[in-house]
Amino acid sequence: MEIKTDQLTQLLREQIEKHDGSVDISEVGEVLEVGDGVARVSGLENVMSSELVELPNGVFGMALNLEEDNVGLVLFGESRLVKEGDLAKRTGRVVEVPVGDAMLGG
């Protein structure tokens, strides 16, 4: 398949015109190891204590053990779905638990 220069130029112009200029910047780390419902992740330097971290296959983890070079995540969900080398993405959200009047004794 041969693409001519003018076709390539036109294709590039169309793609540039469609681009909305937005950029998604997220802090992403890599799973180092998984065991006993805990994942060790490197590369999340700015993660907050108790922050939710998104992992593949709909699994989330909560950052608890913040060390200088890695973070320990307690996994919510099937830990067998999380593997070494998987990407872990910060959500910027700290874990929340809703509380109603019954919990307050009302």
C-alpha positions, 0 to 999 in steps of 0.5 A: 500500500502506497500513500502519497505525500498529499494524502498524508498531508491531508490526513494529518491536517484533518487529525489536527483540526479534530484535536480539541487540545485537551490533555489527560495528565495522570500519575501512573505506577507499576505493580511490583508484586501482589500477595495476600490482598496487598499490591506493592506499586512503584511510581506513585510519588504523590499518592495520598494516604487512603487514596483510591488507586485504580487497577486493571479489571475493575479492581481498586486499592487503597494506599496505606503503606507510603514508602519512599520508593513504593506504595502498599495498596490494600486491594478491594476485589479479586487480587488474582486479577492484578498481576506484576507489571500492571498499571496503577492509576491515581484517582485523587479521591480519598476513601469515603464511607457514607454515614446516616442517622442510624450510625450516629445513634439518631 
